[in-house]
Amino acid sequence: MDFKVVVVSQEEYDQWIEGMKNTSPEYTAESTSAQEGQELFQNSCINCHAIDASANNPIVGPNLADFGDRTKVAAIKNYSKEAIVDWIMDPASIKPGNGMLGAPYLQDNSIQEEDAEKIADFLMELKATDEPVESVKKFRENEAENN
Ligand code: HEC
């Protein structure tokens, strides 16, 4: 596992905190693809993943409220649409034995790659702030160059 810490300024942090307060379970996806992805997410993923920071119901998987601001997928892969699709299609190959392997969609193969791409478009829209804060952007650029 490869946890990274991104140091952000106080101002960026405050921005993020404010943004997190605005995340909502009723978020409406913007692009058509993301809207279809959101529907798929509601069917196959919402039981284990919340998409709002205020969710306090007991959930199994990580809260994805600001997933669009992340630098890593499952703390292993560099953040990209491709990495998200790979994770959705075959999480076992990325992290054997992880807690998502019991997901029903993996048992009945109800999610195809084109669905996973739509879900990825949706997840990438989930952000605390419209743009990732500057430090996160720089971090992603450096990671992309070094890998
Ligand atoms: C049975 C519960 C369950 C279901 C259903 C489920 N997940 Fe997960 N998911 C998990 C768990 C647990 C993890 C944490 C795995 C780990 O990193 O060890 C996870 C991790 C993730 C991550 C990585 C999160 C991060 O912090 O980087 C993403 C993205 C994700 N899931 C997306 C989805 C999508 C999309 C679906 C539906 C197609 C889905 N999950 C369905 C339990 C679930």
Backbone and ligand atoms as CSV (ligand in chain L), in Angstrom:
chain,resi,resn,atom,element,x,y,z
A,1,MET,N,N,0.844,-1.198,0.000
A,1,MET,CA,C,0.000,0.000,0.000
A,1,MET,C,C,0.869,1.233,0.000
A,2,ASP,N,N,0.350,2.302,-0.553
A,2,ASP,CA,C,1.192,3.444,-0.828
A,2,ASP,C,C,0.424,4.709,-0.452
A,3,PHE,N,N,0.328,4.966,0.845
A,3,PHE,CA,C,-0.399,6.167,1.245
A,3,PHE,C,C,0.438,7.401,1.005
A,4,LYS,N,N,-0.196,8.433,0.478
A,4,LYS,CA,C,0.526,9.678,0.222
A,4,LYS,C,C,-0.146,10.781,1.029
A,5,VAL,N,N,0.660,11.690,1.463
A,5,VAL,CA,C,0.120,12.846,2.174
A,5,VAL,C,C,0.359,14.069,1.308
A,6,VAL,N,N,-0.692,14.803,1.007
A,6,VAL,CA,C,-0.528,16.044,0.256
A,6,VAL,C,C,-0.645,17.202,1.240
A,7,VAL,N,N,0.380,18.002,1.302
A,7,VAL,CA,C,0.329,19.155,2.203
A,7,VAL,C,C,-0.396,20.290,1.495
A,8,VAL,N,N,-1.452,20.783,2.115
A,8,VAL,CA,C,-2.182,21.902,1.514
A,8,VAL,C,C,-2.095,23.109,2.438
A,9,SER,N,N,-2.266,24.271,1.871
A,9,SER,CA,C,-2.227,25.488,2.691
A,9,SER,C,C,-3.498,25.566,3.538
A,10,GLN,N,N,-3.457,26.386,4.563
A,10,GLN,CA,C,-4.636,26.582,5.409
A,10,GLN,C,C,-5.828,27.028,4.558
A,11,GLU,N,N,-5.540,27.907,3.611
A,11,GLU,CA,C,-6.616,28.442,2.766
A,11,GLU,C,C,-7.250,27.314,1.937
A,12,GLU,N,N,-6.386,26.457,1.372
A,12,GLU,CA,C,-6.894,25.343,0.577
A,12,GLU,C,C,-7.697,24.385,1.452
A,13,TYR,N,N,-7.216,24.191,2.659
A,13,TYR,CA,C,-7.909,23.291,3.581
A,13,TYR,C,C,-9.293,23.832,3.926
A,14,ASP,N,N,-9.351,25.121,4.224
A,14,ASP,CA,C,-10.642,25.749,4.548
A,14,ASP,C,C,-11.618,25.631,3.384
A,15,GLN,N,N,-11.066,25.819,2.175
A,15,GLN,CA,C,-11.866,25.697,0.955
A,15,GLN,C,C,-12.467,24.295,0.875
A,16,TRP,N,N,-11.623,23.302,1.171
A,16,TRP,CA,C,-12.046,21.913,1.066
A,16,TRP,C,C,-13.117,21.599,2.109
A,17,ILE,N,N,-12.895,22.076,3.358
A,17,ILE,CA,C,-13.870,21.844,4.427
A,17,ILE,C,C,-15.231,22.426,4.035
A,18,GLU,N,N,-15.216,23.655,3.522
A,18,GLU,CA,C,-16.471,24.290,3.105
A,18,GLU,C,C,-17.129,23.440,2.021
A,19,GLY,N,N,-16.298,23.001,1.062
A,19,GLY,CA,C,-16.816,22.191,-0.045
A,19,GLY,C,C,-17.409,20.883,0.440
A,20,MET,N,N,-16.744,20.259,1.401
A,20,MET,CA,C,-17.235,18.977,1.908
A,20,MET,C,C,-18.617,19.139,2.538
A,21,LYS,N,N,-18.856,20.297,3.125
A,21,LYS,CA,C,-20.173,20.524,3.742
A,21,LYS,C,C,-21.273,20.576,2.688
A,22,ASN,N,N,-20.876,20.892,1.450
A,22,ASN,CA,C,-21.880,21.001,0.389
A,22,ASN,C,C,-22.111,19.693,-0.367
A,23,THR,N,N,-21.333,18.654,-0.049
A,23,THR,CA,C,-21.576,17.390,-0.750
A,23,THR,C,C,-22.932,16.847,-0.290
A,24,SER,N,N,-23.640,16.206,-1.217
A,24,SER,CA,C,-25.004,15.796,-0.891
A,24,SER,C,C,-25.318,14.439,-1.480
A,25,PRO,N,N,-26.140,13.646,-0.769
A,25,PRO,CA,C,-26.536,12.360,-1.355
A,25,PRO,C,C,-27.409,12.571,-2.583
A,26,GLU,N,N,-27.962,13.793,-2.725
A,26,GLU,CA,C,-28.827,14.070,-3.885
A,26,GLU,C,C,-28.062,14.733,-5.021
A,27,TYR,N,N,-26.749,14.628,-4.981
A,27,TYR,CA,C,-25.945,15.199,-6.059
A,27,TYR,C,C,-26.499,14.751,-7.409
A,28,THR,N,N,-26.610,15.694,-8.359
A,28,THR,CA,C,-27.080,15.326,-9.684
A,28,THR,C,C,-25.931,15.430,-10.659
A,29,ALA,N,N,-25.626,14.331,-11.304
A,29,ALA,CA,C,-24.494,14.290,-12.231
A,29,ALA,C,C,-24.711,15.258,-13.387
A,30,GLU,N,N,-23.608,15.759,-13.935
A,30,GLU,CA,C,-23.695,16.767,-14.992
A,30,GLU,C,C,-23.753,16.148,-16.391
A,31,SER,N,N,-22.715,15.430,-16.791
A,31,SER,CA,C,-22.718,14.906,-18.165
A,31,SER,C,C,-23.692,13.737,-18.282
A,32,THR,N,N,-24.130,13.469,-19.509
A,32,THR,CA,C,-25.075,12.370,-19.743
A,32,THR,C,C,-24.463,11.051,-19.286
A,33,SER,N,N,-23.190,10.870,-19.626
A,33,SER,CA,C,-22.515,9.638,-19.243
A,33,SER,C,C,-22.490,9.490,-17.720
A,34,ALA,N,N,-22.166,10.585,-17.030
A,34,ALA,CA,C,-22.130,10.535,-15.562
A,34,ALA,C,C,-23.516,10.305,-14.977
A,35,GLN,N,N,-24.546,10.817,-15.652
A,35,GLN,CA,C,-25.911,10.589,-15.153
A,35,GLN,C,C,-26.257,9.105,-15.228
A,36,GLU,N,N,-25.875,8.497,-16.336
A,36,GLU,CA,C,-26.119,7.050,-16.456
A,36,GLU,C,C,-25.278,6.303,-15.434
A,37,GLY,N,N,-24.051,6.802,-15.219
A,37,GLY,CA,C,-23.179,6.198,-14.222
A,37,GLY,C,C,-23.772,6.306,-12.831
A,38,GLN,N,N,-24.399,7.431,-12.547
A,38,GLN,CA,C,-24.999,7.615,-11.225
A,38,GLN,C,C,-26.127,6.608,-10.993
A,39,GLU,N,N,-26.904,6.362,-12.053
A,39,GLU,CA,C,-27.983,5.378,-11.929
A,39,GLU,C,C,-27.415,3.992,-11.624
A,40,LEU,N,N,-26.374,3.641,-12.350
A,40,LEU,CA,C,-25.723,2.342,-12.114
A,40,LEU,C,C,-25.177,2.282,-10.691
A,41,PHE,N,N,-24.595,3.408,-10.260
A,41,PHE,CA,C,-24.032,3.479,-8.906
A,41,PHE,C,C,-25.123,3.256,-7.859
A,42,GLN,N,N,-26.293,3.881,-8.092
A,42,GLN,CA,C,-27.411,3.733,-7.137
A,42,GLN,C,C,-27.836,2.269,-7.034
A,43,ASN,N,N,-27.719,1.551,-8.139
A,43,ASN,CA,C,-28.139,0.147,-8.119
A,43,ASN,C,C,-27.091,-0.776,-7.513
A,44,SER,N,N,-25.823,-0.521,-7.813
A,44,SER,CA,C,-24.810,-1.543,-7.514
A,44,SER,C,C,-23.797,-1.162,-6.446
A,45,CYS,N,N,-23.744,0.105,-6.063
A,45,CYS,CA,C,-22.632,0.535,-5.217
A,45,CYS,C,C,-23.070,1.244,-3.936
A,46,ILE,N,N,-24.244,1.868,-3.963
A,46,ILE,CA,C,-24.629,2.775,-2.876
A,46,ILE,C,C,-24.779,2.045,-1.536
A,47,ASN,N,N,-25.034,0.731,-1.590
A,47,ASN,CA,C,-25.164,-0.008,-0.332
A,47,ASN,C,C,-23.890,0.022,0.490
A,48,CYS,N,N,-22.763,0.157,-0.180
A,48,CYS,CA,C,-21.488,0.142,0.537
A,48,CYS,C,C,-20.763,1.488,0.533
A,49,HIS,N,N,-21.147,2.393,-0.354
A,49,HIS,CA,C,-20.418,3.660,-0.474
A,49,HIS,C,C,-21.346,4.851,-0.373
A,50,ALA,N,N,-21.050,5.786,0.540
A,50,ALA,CA,C,-21.793,7.047,0.576
A,50,ALA,C,C,-21.106,8.037,-0.352
A,51,ILE,N,N,-21.876,9.011,-0.859
A,51,ILE,CA,C,-21.276,10.045,-1.712
A,51,ILE,C,C,-21.398,11.424,-1.079
A,52,ASP,N,N,-21.771,11.474,0.197
A,52,ASP,CA,C,-21.817,12.768,0.876
A,52,ASP,C,C,-21.057,12.659,2.194
A,53,ALA,N,N,-20.381,13.734,2.515
A,53,ALA,CA,C,-19.485,13.715,3.673
A,53,ALA,C,C,-20.241,13.584,4.989
A,54,SER,N,N,-21.535,13.956,5.004
A,54,SER,CA,C,-22.267,13.939,6.267
A,54,SER,C,C,-22.900,12.582,6.552
A,55,ALA,N,N,-22.715,11.624,5.645
A,55,ALA,CA,C,-23.345,10.310,5.831
A,55,ALA,C,C,-22.876,9.707,7.156
A,56,ASN,N,N,-23.816,9.291,7.983
A,56,ASN,CA,C,-23.392,8.694,9.246
A,56,ASN,C,C,-23.955,7.292,9.434
A,57,ASN,N,N,-24.525,6.773,8.333
A,57,ASN,CA,C,-24.993,5.395,8.413
A,57,ASN,C,C,-23.783,4.468,8.354
A,58,PRO,N,N,-23.856,3.330,8.990
A,58,PRO,CA,C,-22.701,2.432,8.944
A,58,PRO,C,C,-22.534,1.884,7.537
A,59,ILE,N,N,-21.411,2.152,6.924
A,59,ILE,CA,C,-21.188,1.649,5.579
A,59,ILE,C,C,-19.878,0.879,5.537
A,60,VAL,N,N,-19.811,-0.006,4.567
A,60,VAL,CA,C,-18.689,-0.938,4.489
A,60,VAL,C,C,-17.490,-0.321,3.776
A,61,GLY,N,N,-17.774,0.377,2.681
A,61,GLY,CA,C,-16.686,0.890,1.844
A,61,GLY,C,C,-16.350,2.336,2.163
A,62,PRO,N,N,-15.229,2.818,1.619
A,62,PRO,CA,C,-14.842,4.210,1.854
A,62,PRO,C,C,-15.908,5.189,1.348
A,63,ASN,N,N,-16.024,6.307,2.048
A,63,ASN,CA,C,-16.907,7.382,1.618
A,63,ASN,C,C,-16.291,8.027,0.363
A,64,LEU,N,N,-17.099,8.162,-0.670
A,64,LEU,CA,C,-16.551,8.658,-1.943
A,64,LEU,C,C,-16.925,10.117,-2.213
A,65,ALA,N,N,-17.316,10.838,-1.151
A,65,ALA,CA,C,-17.814,12.217,-1.312
A,65,ALA,C,C,-16.865,13.099,-2.114
A,66,ASP,N,N,-15.568,12.965,-1.917
A,66,ASP,CA,C,-14.639,13.824,-2.677
A,66,ASP,C,C,-13.724,12.977,-3.555
A,67,PHE,N,N,-14.273,11.891,-4.067
A,67,PHE,CA,C,-13.437,10.973,-4.836
A,67,PHE,C,C,-12.786,11.658,-6.048
A,68,GLY,N,N,-13.474,12.656,-6.608
A,68,GLY,CA,C,-12.916,13.386,-7.750
A,68,GLY,C,C,-11.679,14.201,-7.401
A,69,ASP,N,N,-11.406,14.367,-6.116
A,69,ASP,CA,C,-10.219,15.128,-5.698
A,69,ASP,C,C,-9.048,14.229,-5.335
A,70,ARG,N,N,-9.223,12.928,-5.467
A,70,ARG,CA,C,-8.200,12.005,-4.954
A,70,ARG,C,C,-6.932,11.981,-5.800
A,71,THR,N,N,-5.859,11.463,-5.207
A,71,THR,CA,C,-4.612,11.278,-5.950
A,71,THR,C,C,-4.346,9.798,-6.214
A,72,LYS,N,N,-5.092,8.929,-5.535
A,72,LYS,CA,C,-4.880,7.484,-5.682
A,72,LYS,C,C,-6.232,6.788,-5.772
A,73,VAL,N,N,-6.247,5.606,-6.376
A,73,VAL,CA,C,-7.427,4.749,-6.354
A,73,VAL,C,C,-7.094,3.567,-5.453
A,74,ALA,N,N,-7.911,3.380,-4.405
A,74,ALA,CA,C,-7.695,2.310,-3.422
A,74,ALA,C,C,-6.287,2.364,-2.821
A,75,ALA,N,N,-5.729,3.547,-2.744
A,75,ALA,CA,C,-4.402,3.783,-2.150
A,75,ALA,C,C,-3.278,3.071,-2.895
A,76,ILE,N,N,-3.541,2.571,-4.095
A,76,ILE,CA,C,-2.519,1.835,-4.828
A,76,ILE,C,C,-2.234,2.460,-6.187
A,77,LYS,N,N,-3.279,2.615,-6.991
A,77,LYS,CA,C,-3.065,3.074,-8.368
A,77,LYS,C,C,-3.080,4.593,-8.441
A,78,ASN,N,N,-2.285,5.136,-9.332
A,78,ASN,CA,C,-2.366,6.560,-9.585
A,78,ASN,C,C,-3.759,6.888,-10.106
A,79,TYR,N,N,-4.214,8.068,-9.754
A,79,TYR,CA,C,-5.579,8.447,-10.075
A,79,TYR,C,C,-5.757,8.695,-11.573
A,80,SER,N,N,-6.626,7.931,-12.210
A,80,SER,CA,C,-6.982,8.191,-13.609
A,80,SER,C,C,-8.305,7.477,-13.864
A,81,LYS,N,N,-8.966,7.868,-14.943
A,81,LYS,CA,C,-10.225,7.206,-15.281
A,81,LYS,C,C,-9.974,5.717,-15.517
A,82,GLU,N,N,-8.875,5.437,-16.218
A,82,GLU,CA,C,-8.544,4.045,-16.523
A,82,GLU,C,C,-8.377,3.226,-15.232
A,83,ALA,N,N,-7.689,3.815,-14.252
A,83,ALA,CA,C,-7.464,3.096,-12.992
A,83,ALA,C,C,-8.792,2.844,-12.277
A,84,ILE,N,N,-9.712,3.796,-12.365
A,84,ILE,CA,C,-11.016,3.617,-11.708
A,84,ILE,C,C,-11.793,2.494,-12.396
A,85,VAL,N,N,-11.766,2.499,-13.745
A,85,VAL,CA,C,-12.462,1.443,-14.496
A,85,VAL,C,C,-11.852,0.077,-14.149
A,86,ASP,N,N,-10.519,0.023,-14.121
A,86,ASP,CA,C,-9.860,-1.248,-13.774
A,86,ASP,C,C,-10.292,-1.736,-12.395
A,87,TRP,N,N,-10.358,-0.789,-11.460
A,87,TRP,CA,C,-10.766,-1.153,-10.095
A,87,TRP,C,C,-12.182,-1.708,-10.087
A,88,ILE,N,N,-13.103,-1.028,-10.776
A,88,ILE,CA,C,-14.503,-1.470,-10.775
A,88,ILE,C,C,-14.612,-2.857,-11.420
A,89,MET,N,N,-13.901,-3.063,-12.528
A,89,MET,CA,C,-14.030,-4.321,-13.263
A,89,MET,C,C,-13.371,-5.491,-12.532
A,90,ASP,N,N,-12.235,-5.226,-11.867
A,90,ASP,CA,C,-11.510,-6.347,-11.276
A,90,ASP,C,C,-10.691,-5.925,-10.049
A,91,PRO,N,N,-11.394,-5.565,-8.965
A,91,PRO,CA,C,-10.660,-5.094,-7.773
A,91,PRO,C,C,-9.719,-6.162,-7.194
A,92,ALA,N,N,-10.027,-7.431,-7.415
A,92,ALA,CA,C,-9.185,-8.500,-6.854
A,92,ALA,C,C,-7.787,-8.482,-7.452
A,93,SER,N,N,-7.692,-8.110,-8.730
A,93,SER,CA,C,-6.371,-8.141,-9.375
A,93,SER,C,C,-5.499,-6.987,-8.873
A,94,ILE,N,N,-6.139,-5.952,-8.333
A,94,ILE,CA,C,-5.373,-4.804,-7.834
A,94,ILE,C,C,-5.036,-4.995,-6.358
A,95,LYS,N,N,-6.009,-5.470,-5.601
A,95,LYS,CA,C,-5.787,-5.688,-4.172
A,95,LYS,C,C,-6.472,-6.985,-3.770
A,96,PRO,N,N,-5.737,-8.100,-3.818
A,96,PRO,CA,C,-6.354,-9.406,-3.516
A,96,PRO,C,C,-7.002,-9.410,-2.132
A,97,GLY,N,N,-8.156,-10.030,-2.052
A,97,GLY,CA,C,-8.811,-10.217,-0.756
A,97,GLY,C,C,-9.412,-8.966,-0.156
A,98,ASN,N,N,-9.572,-7.877,-0.919
A,98,ASN,CA,C,-10.112,-6.648,-0.322
A,98,ASN,C,C,-11.620,-6.747,-0.078
A,99,GLY,N,N,-12.131,-5.820,0.735
A,99,GLY,CA,C,-13.514,-5.891,1.214
A,99,GLY,C,C,-14.586,-5.645,0.189
A,100,MET,N,N,-14.198,-5.366,-1.049
A,100,MET,CA,C,-15.219,-5.090,-2.069
A,100,MET,C,C,-15.569,-6.333,-2.876
A,101,LEU,N,N,-14.833,-7.405,-2.658
A,101,LEU,CA,C,-14.990,-8.565,-3.547
A,101,LEU,C,C,-16.337,-9.259,-3.416
A,102,GLY,N,N,-17.045,-9.000,-2.305
A,102,GLY,CA,C,-18.364,-9.605,-2.148
A,102,GLY,C,C,-19.462,-8.824,-2.857
A,103,ALA,N,N,-19.121,-7.734,-3.527
A,103,ALA,CA,C,-20.149,-6.911,-4.186
A,103,ALA,C,C,-20.964,-7.766,-5.150
A,104,PRO,N,N,-22.292,-7.701,-5.042
A,104,PRO,CA,C,-23.141,-8.546,-5.889
A,104,PRO,C,C,-22.853,-8.389,-7.385
A,105,TYR,N,N,-22.521,-7.165,-7.842
A,105,TYR,CA,C,-22.315,-6.992,-9.290
A,105,TYR,C,C,-21.120,-7.803,-9.792
A,106,LEU,N,N,-20.180,-8.122,-8.874
A,106,LEU,CA,C,-19.033,-8.931,-9.289
A,106,LEU,C,C,-19.413,-10.408,-9.371
A,107,GLN,N,N,-20.460,-10.778,-8.639
A,107,GLN,CA,C,-20.897,-12.180,-8.675
A,107,GLN,C,C,-21.728,-12.450,-9.923
A,108,ASP,N,N,-22.598,-11.484,-10.285
A,108,ASP,CA,C,-23.478,-11.758,-11.432
A,108,ASP,C,C,-23.026,-11.037,-12.707
A,109,ASN,N,N,-21.845,-10.443,-12.670
A,109,ASN,CA,C,-21.293,-9.741,-13.850
A,109,ASN,C,C,-22.272,-8.750,-14.459
A,110,SER,N,N,-22.990,-8.013,-13.614
A,110,SER,CA,C,-23.993,-7.095,-14.154
A,110,SER,C,C,-23.391,-5.768,-14.616
A,111,ILE,N,N,-22.123,-5.534,-14.322
A,111,ILE,CA,C,-21.488,-4.291,-14.780
A,111,ILE,C,C,-20.461,-4.630,-15.859
A,112,GLN,N,N,-20.666,-4.061,-17.045
A,112,GLN,CA,C,-19.705,-4.261,-18.142
A,112,GLN,C,C,-18.757,-3.071,-18.193
A,113,GLU,N,N,-17.704,-3.200,-18.993
A,113,GLU,CA,C,-16.698,-2.145,-19.036
A,113,GLU,C,C,-17.302,-0.788,-19.409
A,114,GLU,N,N,-18.249,-0.776,-20.356
A,114,GLU,CA,C,-18.842,0.512,-20.753
A,114,GLU,C,C,-19.645,1.118,-19.595
A,115,ASP,N,N,-20.211,0.276,-18.760
A,115,ASP,CA,C,-20.913,0.783,-17.564
A,115,ASP,C,C,-19.894,1.380,-16.597
A,116,ALA,N,N,-18.780,0.650,-16.424
A,116,ALA,CA,C,-17.749,1.095,-15.483
A,116,ALA,C,C,-17.203,2.463,-15.903
A,117,GLU,N,N,-17.124,2.693,-17.227
A,117,GLU,CA,C,-16.641,4.003,-17.694
A,117,GLU,C,C,-17.610,5.106,-17.314
A,118,LYS,N,N,-18.890,4.813,-17.395
A,118,LYS,CA,C,-19.898,5.813,-17.004
A,118,LYS,C,C,-19.841,6.067,-15.497
A,119,ILE,N,N,-19.676,4.992,-14.746
A,119,ILE,CA,C,-19.581,5.145,-13.287
A,119,ILE,C,C,-18.336,5.974,-12.944
A,120,ALA,N,N,-17.244,5.717,-13.663
A,120,ALA,CA,C,-16.013,6.492,-13.425
A,120,ALA,C,C,-16.269,7.975,-13.721
A,121,ASP,N,N,-16.988,8.264,-14.807
A,121,ASP,CA,C,-17.301,9.674,-15.109
A,121,ASP,C,C,-18.077,10.299,-13.960
A,122,PHE,N,N,-18.989,9.532,-13.398
A,122,PHE,CA,C,-19.767,10.029,-12.258
A,122,PHE,C,C,-18.856,10.265,-11.049
A,123,LEU,N,N,-18.061,9.270,-10.705
A,123,LEU,CA,C,-17.218,9.394,-9.498
A,123,LEU,C,C,-16.237,10.558,-9.627
A,124,MET,N,N,-15.772,10.808,-10.844
A,124,MET,CA,C,-14.796,11.883,-11.036
A,124,MET,C,C,-15.445,13.266,-10.902
A,125,GLU,N,N,-16.779,13.302,-10.958
A,125,GLU,CA,C,-17.469,14.588,-10.736
A,125,GLU,C,C,-17.619,14.906,-9.240
A,126,LEU,N,N,-17.416,13.910,-8.388
A,126,LEU,CA,C,-17.659,14.112,-6.950
A,126,LEU,C,C,-16.486,14.852,-6.330
A,127,LYS,N,N,-16.678,16.146,-6.116
A,127,LYS,CA,C,-15.579,16.964,-5.619
A,127,LYS,C,C,-16.074,17.904,-4.548
A,128,ALA,N,N,-15.196,18.175,-3.613
A,128,ALA,CA,C,-15.540,19.156,-2.592
A,128,ALA,C,C,-15.500,20.555,-3.194
A,129,THR,N,N,-14.532,20.763,-4.093
A,129,THR,CA,C,-14.406,22.069,-4.747
A,129,THR,C,C,-14.449,21.833,-6.252
A,130,ASP,N,N,-14.823,22.847,-7.042
A,130,ASP,CA,C,-14.988,22.663,-8.485
A,130,ASP,C,C,-13.732,22.083,-9.111
A,131,GLU,N,N,-12.609,22.610,-8.731
A,131,GLU,CA,C,-11.307,22.132,-9.205
A,131,GLU,C,C,-10.587,21.576,-7.993
A,132,PRO,N,N,-9.770,20.515,-8.170
A,132,PRO,CA,C,-8.963,20.097,-7.018
A,132,PRO,C,C,-8.093,21.271,-6.571
A,133,VAL,N,N,-7.820,21.377,-5.284
A,133,VAL,CA,C,-6.978,22.477,-4.827
A,133,VAL,C,C,-5.607,22.357,-5.503
A,134,GLU,N,N,-4.909,23.471,-5.630
A,134,GLU,CA,C,-3.642,23.541,-6.379
A,134,GLU,C,C,-2.657,22.442,-5.972
A,135,SER,N,N,-2.513,22.189,-4.683
A,135,SER,CA,C,-1.514,21.211,-4.222
A,135,SER,C,C,-1.820,19.808,-4.746
A,136,VAL,N,N,-3.113,19.475,-4.827
A,136,VAL,CA,C,-3.488,18.150,-5.330
A,136,VAL,C,C,-3.178,18.068,-6.824
A,137,LYS,N,N,-3.458,19.142,-7.550
A,137,LYS,CA,C,-3.173,19.160,-8.993
A,137,LYS,C,C,-1.694,18.927,-9.233
A,138,LYS,N,N,-0.863,19.651,-8.486
A,138,LYS,CA,C,0.597,19.524,-8.656
A,138,LYS,C,C,1.047,18.107,-8.313
A,139,PHE,N,N,0.479,17.572,-7.237
A,139,PHE,CA,C,0.847,16.222,-6.813
A,139,PHE,C,C,0.560,15.224,-7.936
A,140,ARG,N,N,-0.635,15.337,-8.535
A,140,ARG,CA,C,-0.995,14.405,-9.613
A,140,ARG,C,C,-0.050,14.544,-10.788
A,141,GLU,N,N,0.305,15.791,-11.125
A,141,GLU,CA,C,1.223,15.994,-12.252
A,141,GLU,C,C,2.566,15.328,-11.976
A,142,ASN,N,N,3.095,15.506,-10.767
A,142,ASN,CA,C,4.376,14.893,-10.412
A,142,ASN,C,C,4.298,13.383,-10.479
A,143,GLU,N,N,3.215,12.818,-9.944
A,143,GLU,CA,C,3.074,11.364,-9.948
A,143,GLU,C,C,3.050,10.843,-11.377
A,144,ALA,N,N,2.315,11.554,-12.243
A,144,ALA,CA,C,2.190,11.116,-13.635
A,144,ALA,C,C,3.567,11.125,-14.294
A,145,GLU,N,N,4.387,12.121,-13.976
A,145,GLU,CA,C,5.725,12.207,-14.575
A,145,GLU,C,C,6.653,11.114,-14.059
A,146,ASN,N,N,6.495,10.754,-12.789
A,146,ASN,CA,C,7.438,9.824,-12.174
A,146,ASN,C,C,7.064,8.368,-12.331
A,147,ASN,N,N,5.938,8.090,-13.008
A,147,ASN,CA,C,5.533,6.689,-13.120
A,147,ASN,C,C,5.377,6.258,-14.570
L,1,HEC,C1,C,-19.934,-5.102,-0.644
L,1,HEC,C2,C,-19.634,-3.694,-0.491
L,1,HEC,C3,C,-19.158,-2.941,-1.706
L,1,HEC,C4,C,-19.833,-2.757,-2.902
L,1,HEC,C5,C,-21.198,-3.279,-3.320
L,1,HEC,C6,C,-18.998,-1.867,-3.681
L,1,HEC,N1,N,-17.862,-1.548,-2.994
L,1,HEC,FE1,FE,-16.366,-0.301,-3.612
L,1,HEC,N2,N,-15.288,-0.721,-1.970
L,1,HEC,C7,C,-15.708,-1.527,-0.922
L,1,HEC,C8,C,-14.638,-1.635,0.041
L,1,HEC,C9,C,-14.692,-2.405,1.339
L,1,HEC,C10,C,-13.551,-0.880,-0.465
L,1,HEC,C11,C,-12.165,-0.687,0.151
L,1,HEC,C12,C,-11.223,-1.682,-0.477
L,1,HEC,C13,C,-9.801,-1.536,-0.016
L,1,HEC,O1,O,-9.147,-0.561,-0.429
L,1,HEC,O2,O,-9.356,-2.403,0.738
L,1,HEC,C14,C,-14.009,-0.308,-1.725
L,1,HEC,C15,C,-13.245,0.530,-2.512
L,1,HEC,C16,C,-13.721,1.216,-3.614
L,1,HEC,C17,C,-13.006,2.255,-4.323
L,1,HEC,C18,C,-11.642,2.816,-3.957
L,1,HEC,C19,C,-11.883,3.907,-2.929
L,1,HEC,C20,C,-10.668,4.688,-2.522
L,1,HEC,O3,O,-10.716,5.226,-1.409
L,1,HEC,O4,O,-9.718,4.810,-3.296
L,1,HEC,C21,C,-13.810,2.671,-5.336
L,1,HEC,C22,C,-13.517,3.753,-6.367
L,1,HEC,C23,C,-15.012,1.861,-5.282
L,1,HEC,N3,N,-14.937,0.993,-4.227
L,1,HEC,C24,C,-16.058,1.963,-6.168
L,1,HEC,C25,C,-17.158,1.116,-6.179
L,1,HEC,C26,C,-18.149,1.093,-7.241
L,1,HEC,C27,C,-18.134,2.018,-8.433
L,1,HEC,C28,C,-19.045,0.135,-6.911
L,1,HEC,C29,C,-20.254,-0.312,-7.697
L,1,HEC,C30,C,-20.040,-0.673,-9.082
L,1,HEC,C31,C,-18.635,-0.440,-5.637
L,1,HEC,N4,N,-17.480,0.177,-5.241
L,1,HEC,C32,C,-19.343,-1.436,-4.955
L,1,HEC,C33,C,-16.954,-2.112,-0.804
L,1,HEC,C34,C,-17.914,-2.174,-1.790
